[in-house]
């Protein structure tokens, strides 16, 4: 269990690095605010270029690069960016893609409606976990990671993900973020969000 939790923490840190790399070329791991500022503020700070004070940047409204004329909380933009990139990596891994046959079939046919809904729902979930904002209205993690209770996940042959599958997920994120330099001060904050739902997401067969 300790090894698994350590792997989870490492994976979450690497995932966060996908955001950070697009926001700035140099990370300041010596900034004392990173160790004490809420994670949502830290993410919003990085997505804006990691300049100036960290506090308050999570809920700061900035231009949404994907929606002309609209604004978005900086923390949410950071989370949406990492979720979007992580989904792309997972989709390219046949060991994990087997859990998303309906979604991949839709995307292959040019229908991205399901993908957009997944991106929004996953972003809402992580945003709520890191900011405390009550915005996630989706199903529980246990329900959506079991084919018996959510038919868009897995199949009769592969109904739930186990520890090996989760490790594969971590490996994929590592491949996507090999060259990233993630501040050590965000490790604990990022880990808490994932460890809290690990028992629901990983359901050993």
N, C-alpha and C positions, 0 to 999 in steps of 0.2 A: 504493500500500500504506500509506504513512504517513497519508493522508487517511482510509482505511478504518479503520485502527487508532484514530485520533483519534475517529472517529464511534462506534466500538465502546465506547471508554472513556466517552464522553459518555452513550451510551445506558445503560450499566451504572450510572452514577452516578444518572441520572434514575430508573431502576428502583428503586434503593435508596431513593430519596426517597419512593416509595409507602409504604414501611414507616414511614419517619421521620415523615411527616405525621400518621399515625394515632397516633403515640406521644407527640409533643410539639409544642407550638406554636412554640417558639423553639429553633433549633439554635445550639450554641456552637462556632463554627469556630475559636475562639481556644484551645480546650482542647488543650494540647500532647500529651495522651495519645492523641488521635485519630490522630495521624500515626505513632505508634509501636506502638500496641496492635494485636494481631491482629484482622483484620476480623470474625471470628466473635464476638469479645468486643464489638466496636464495635456490631454489629447487635443483640446481646442487650441492650446498654446502652440503645440508642435505643428498642427496643420496650417497655422498662420505664419510659420517661419521661425518659431522659437526665439522671438525677440521680446524684450521687456518683461514686465511682471507676469507671473504665471496665473495668479489668482484671478478668478472671474472670467477666464477665457472660454470656459465650457459653454456658458449660456449666451455669450456674446453673439449677436446676429451679424452675419457676414453674407456676401453674395454667394449664391449657390451656383457653382460652375456648370452644373448639369441642367439647370432650369433658369433660362434667361429672365431677368427681372425679379426673380424670387430671392428670398433670403433664408438662411438656415442657421441654426445654432452651430458654432464652430465645433463643439464636441460631437454633435451628431454627424457633421460632415466627415470628421475623422473616422468615426465608427463605420459610417456607410462606405467609406473608401476601403477600409480594411476588410469589411465583410464582402464587398464586391470582388476584391482581388482573391480572397481566400476561396470563394465559391468557384472561381475560375480554375484554381489549382486543383481543387477536389474533383471537379468535373473531368479533368484530364487524367485522373488516376483510376484505372479500371477496378481496382480493389475497393474503392470508395464509390465510384460511379454506379456500381451495382445497387446501391441503396436509393438511387434517384432515377429509376427507369422512366417513370411518367414524365418527370420534368425534362429529362434529356431528350425524350422522344418529341416533346412539344417544341423544344428549342431547335431540334434538328429539322422540324417541319416549318420553322420560321415563326413559331408562336412563342413570344417571350413574356406573355402575360403572367404565367406561373412563376417565372424567374423574378420578375419585378415584384410580385407579391412576397416571395421568399426573401428577397433583399430587404424589402421594407419591414417585414415581420421580424427578421433576424436583427436588423438594425434597431428596431424598437426594443427588442428584448435586451440587447447589450446596453442600449442607452439607459433603460430603466435600472439595470443592474449597477451601472457606474455612476448614475446621477441621482437616483431615487425618484425621478419623475415617473408618475404612474401612467405610462403611455402604452404598455404592452397589453393587447387584448386578445392575443392568440391562445392556442392550446398549450397545455403544460409540456415541458420537455419530455417527460416520460411518455405521454400520449403520442407525440409526433415522432418519436424514435422507436416506434413499434408498429410493424405492419398490421398487426391484429387490431390496433386501435386507430391507425391512420394509414389508409391504403396508398397514399402517395409516397410513403417511405418504404423502401425495401420490397420484398416479394415473399411468396410462400417459402421459397428456397433460402432466402436470406432475410428473415423477419426482423432481426435486431442486430445492432452493432456490439461487438465485444471489445475487450481490452486491446487485442491485437489490431483491430480496426482503428481504435483511437490512436494507438502508437503510429499507425500508418498515416493518419491525419497529421500528427506531429511531424513526421518525416517529410511530408509534402510541403508543409509550411517552412521547414528548414531549407529545403531545396529552393524555395521561392525567395528566401531571405538570406542566402548564404553570405552575401557581401555587406549586410546591414550591421550597423553599430548601434545597438539599442542601449539606452541608459539603464544601468543596474538599479537605479532608484525607483523604477516603476515595476520591478518584478513582483514585489509583494502585493501591490494594489491590483495588478492585472490578474494575479493568481487567485485572489479571493473570489472574484466573479465567476471563474470557471470551476474551481473546486466546489463551490456551493451547489452546483447542479451536476457534478460528475456522476453521482449515483443514479441520476435519472437518464442521462445521455448514454452511458455505457451500461448495457444490459446483457451480461454474459449469457450465451445460449446454454 
